[in-house]
Amino acid sequence: MSFLPAPLEPVRPALLTRVAPVTRIVVGVVWLVVAVLAAGPLVPFALGVAGTLALVLLSGLPLGRVPRRLAPLGLAALGLGLLTVLVNPANGDPSVAAAVQAGPLRITGIALWAGVAIALRLAVIALVSLLVFATSDPTELADSLVQQWRVPYRFAYGTLAALRIVPLLAADWTAIRTVRRLRGIEPRGPLGRVTAFGGQLLVLLITAIRRAERMALAMDARGFDTDRARGVYRPITLGRPDALVLIAGLAVAAGVLVAGLL
């Protein structure tokens, strides 16, 4: 079995599948900046709702696999929120004097409110990242970076090659474990499993480096190390869907930012 989950790719046509990857990146970066810098838990909550609705209605992703993919980040957000409540950040609040005079319930309320804000912020980061990158085909992403943003070929298609290598790591990990078992190197006990895991990880790292070296040489031989203009085989153009997503995304970010300041 593979230790990496199956790729989460769109399975049906949707608005975001017709939008250029660079447009999704711009809107996603703006939402992340607003979620981090804005004050008050209303802002991440509003961004979280908007991101969830966009994910459900506009992404085209298989909805049955989305909760399982976000489960680790959801647990991390819940744990970070609880930790914030336990640490009790009311001591750093500007109105701490009034909170102390109001009693422990007031301080607990401030801590709980701050914990909810931290958890929602992390949930927004997870949703936005999934919304931006899970709906982007790696090849389309590289082509869009080169055509719209004039990113150097070496960087754009080097990133594409790295993304393509990730699924191969899962197959390499399974092969390494199978070979070790065939040779009779079977871990025994918890300490043996930890030691075996470190050895397998080292072999996987060496295999990945060798594959990356061969791929880099192949890309250089095909002219990806030059800055000369190349022909476009898969043209990507910006159209009305890009303008709609860009305007709507910036409007939502501006709206929740203003709401957080009120």
Secondary structure, 3 states (H helix, E strand, C coil): CCCCCCCCCCCCCCCHHHCCHHHHHHHHHHHHHHHHHCCCCHHHHHHHHHHHHHHHHHCCCCCCCHHHHHHHHHHHHHHHHHHHHHHCHHHHCCCHHHHHHHCHHHHHHHHHHHHHHHHHHHHHHHHHHHHHHCCCCHHHHHHHHHHHHCCCHHHHHHHHHHHHHHHHHHHHHHHHHHHHHHCCCCCCHHHHHHHHHHHHHHHHHHHHHHHHHHHHHHHHHCCCCCCCCCCCCCCCCCCHHHHHHHHHHHHHHHHHHHHHHC
